[in-house]
Amino acid sequence: MRLRYVKLATISYAALAAVTPLALAAQEVAPQDQAAQDDAVADIVVTGIRSSLQGALNAKRNAPQVLDAISAEDIGKFPDKNIGEALQRVTGVQISRADGEGAGVTIRGADPSLNRVEINGTTALSTTVGGGRDVDFRDLPSEFVNRLEVVKSATADMTEGGVGGTVRIITRRPFDNGGKPYLAGSAQAIYADIGDHMDPRLAIIGSDTFADGTLGVLVSGTFENRNVESHQARTTGWVQLRDPDGDLYDLNEDGVGDFFPDIPRYVINRLETRRYALNGILEWRPSDDFKTYLEANWTRSNQSVTSQYLQTGTSGGIVDTENTIIGPDNTVQHLEMTNNPALAQTSQLGVSYRNILGDIRRTTYNLALGAEWTTGKLTLTPKISYAKAKAYNNEINATAAVTGMDSLIVDYANGQNAPNIILPNDPTTRAGINQLTVLRRPRYDNQTEKMAKLDAEYKPDGGVLTSIKIGGQYRDLTVTSKFFNRSTVLNGFSDPAAQAQINAALGYASLGSSPFFHTGDLGFNDGYQAWLNMTQGVANAIGVPDPFEEGGCPTRPGGTCQVFTDTWEVGERNIAGFAQASFAFDVGAVPVSGVIGARVVNTQVDTSGYLSQAGVVSPVAYDSKNTEFLPSLNLKAELIPNKLMARVTATEVMARPLPQQLAPRFTLDVVGLTGSRGNPGLEPFRARQYDAGLEYYINATSFASVTYFRKEISSFIQNTTEDYTDPATGVTYTITVPTNGTQKVTINGVEAGAQIAFDFIDVPFLKQMGVIANYTYSKDSGYEGVDRFTGDSLPFQGLSRHSYNISAYYEDDVVSLRGAYNWRSKYLINAAGRGGNPEFGEAYGQLDASLNITVMPGVSFFLEGVNLLDATRKENANSVYRRTIIETFGRRVYGGVRLKL
């Protein structure tokens, strides 16, 4: 422990040494006339976009940490309909998308699961199927938000868990409006061109105060019905195949094995989603020295799934070497295969028409009770909270297959290197279908956190120390996952009666409701526009199997359909304490202030599940403990008062492994011959991080900033592989196992940003305009991951080298117009995907815009567009000629009215 204190003293001295020369140099240019300073910061009162940007600027300037913010007005004027899509405008933040909607947030290259998300200081839990820590922002409406903050450097009083950063969602409160009555709402229609749907979205929020202005109440709610749709052309993996002699195919004879497509398929994802959200706050302020509150948030997402697949497999065919063409990067450009009748019927060449049906239900809620009491120089802030997240994935599959198909052609010679699948049968008819499978595999994921904390802050009079703060926190997190699986298979090729059942059930099949890939750019236009749609009627005709029936799976232990090797529980008990001090002093004429402190957190992890050995399933349990010491220092100096500010930070951060990584779980994919298991012995992510930046505040609305950041990751989690031979079948699987990386990874980067209002230009039109822009550069070193085929070094997972956002706006008393473009360069998704190739997300950019017209005070109409350029998202297996995903989700247009009383 002594070494840790020495380290804290060392980084403190280094940070002070960095700031002091800047402060001394600034004395030469610091304004000496106080009146001149006052004139410099005196600004005209503004409203609308400028008002929101002013609030975000003040949050950034006044924060002790490196922080960026977006105000509620700012979100309202962006075409951002959830919090994730709003956060993509923040410097250093990139988002991941699910069916075109912003879902996850990456901060400075850190995976979404490595960022902490709070709603008014209470943990936002994950609804990820299978047990994660990443928060799905699709279900969090922006209408509730007063301000979003992305905190990139830590202080000791912050709850640990954000290696990339902490996202603070700060909702509206009853006294934000000075206690005045407030009622606002919006009604809008959403049009998505990919599915040709028109959907409603409603929002309302109101607040008032009672009891002589001491009791405030705020209630808000939203409702949305969305038909979310996306289309994908996928090649699940790229593999090296062996010829009949056991050698790798090398058709271009360059001495390197060729890469063949594995499971080319088309996907139409359809999700009819109903989202509900409620937020309520009761706050009592009987005096200036005391306040207490009770607050709650609830969200519910009900999704009806009707996703449609056309997929083929290449493992059951014989390569036609005369007609198959190898293109660049030893990758098949044109594949022709014939059937291999020597294989079992179900393993031969074929095509499947598969539908994922059923429903997904996500629910989150949190409840918090807290207070703030100031007596003299001491302030106490107790708080208790309860948070819960539930995800129920009731997956039903209906799959019709043509087995023993004569031939298969897949052509990639097009502008997008997309799979153009050519079948010997017509996929819009039931010709050749001789197998039908219906399965149901529900999964229940639950997360619960109980929290209690007490902070005490003492503010002495005079002296260098401006505040001394100590506190303690207890958190108890429990994560459970329970999985069931049961299927019914009809093989018509061996049973005429079963074939008759198949034919009868296929009478309920239909075609898709929209042409495949009619938005975006697939690279060719003469492919299949539709194929058989295995509707819920098909599944019902066969009978959806009941996975909860006693004795329903007689070949499994106990006859139950519960998959015990994927049923588990993870518990975390965290006890943390901290001490920190705020200080302020002058170096010459330059004010310097900061916060120094340390946080100690002890974590006990208990995991339980089941292990299968020699066909016997037995319960197992593991436990572990660790203690982390997390020092932090945040310094800032006003080199030119109210104008130029320097920041220097040095902190240690950590994040715990995913619950599913810690769980004693084991799964197998009998199609891909792969699997995964957990590792209860995993250590947390650990990193030291440093910032050094300058911020120049032009006026109350405009600023420019540049920050150098460095993140030294000493412990992280990576996926490794091992072989496993199933004792029952003798089949060998490649199992993915999470392990702690031993190498030291360093990420260096620069963030630059500016928001400039053109009100200094005395030209009527231009003075109503402004721009907001930011750019982030990140580069890693020390990561030892390599491409197993080429030996080339790989970048750190999730890290884009370049990203930027740029937006421009015009606003007067009637018209508000805004456009925003967001872009990020390629990034590593998986160091070893299906077939062993690393998988990358390709560079992606998106243009959004909004128009707002105020017809009278409190009444405005708006029109907003998302993905106006109809961008297509792509992933590849380390070559653009080995594309794995080409996805389109089309354009979305929102139109409606906002009212305010």
Secondary structure, 3 states (H helix, E strand, C coil): CHHHHHHHHHHHHHHHHHHHHHHHHHCCCCCCCHHHHHHHHCCCCCCHHHHHHHHHHHHHHHCCCCEEEEEHHHHHHCCCCEHHHHHCCCCCEEEEEECCEEEEEEECCECHHHCEEEECCEECCCCCCCCCCCCCHHHCEHHHEEEEEEECCCCCCCCCCCCCCEEEEEECCCCCCCCCCEEEEEEEEEEECCCCEEEEEEEEEEEEEECCCCEEEEEEEEEEEEEEEEEEEEEEEEECCECCCCCECCCCCCCCCCEEEEEEEEEEEEEEEEEEEEEEEEEEEEECCEEEEEEEEEEEEEEEECEEEEEEECCCEEECCCCCEEEHHHEEEEEEEEECCCCCHHHCCEEEEEEEEEEEEEEEEEEEEEEEEEECCEEEEEEEEEEEEEEEEEEEEEEEEEECCCEEEEECCCCCCCCEEECCCCCCCCCCCCEEEEEEEEEEEEEEEEEEEEEEEECCCCCCEEEEEEEEEEEEEEEEEEEECEEEEEECCCCHHHHHHHHHHHHHCEECCCCCCCCCCCCCCCCCCCCEECCHHHHHHHCCCCCCCCCCCCCCHHHCCECHHHCEEEEEEEEEEEEEEEEEEEECCEEEEEEEEEEEEEEEEEEEEEEEECCEEEEEEEEEEEEEEEEEEEEEEEEECCCEEEEEEEEEEEECCCHHHHCCCEEEECCCCEEEECCCCCCCEEEEEEEEEEEEECCCCCEEEEEEEEEEEEEEEEEEEEEEECCCCCCEEEEEEEEEECCCEEEEEEEEEEEEEHHHCCCCCHHHEEEEEEEEEEEEECCCCECCCCCCECCCCCCCCEEEEEEEEEECCCEEEEEEEEEECCEEEECCCCCCCCEEECCEEEEEEEEEEEEECCEEEEEEEECCCCCEEEEECCCCCCEEEEEECCCEEEEEEEEEC
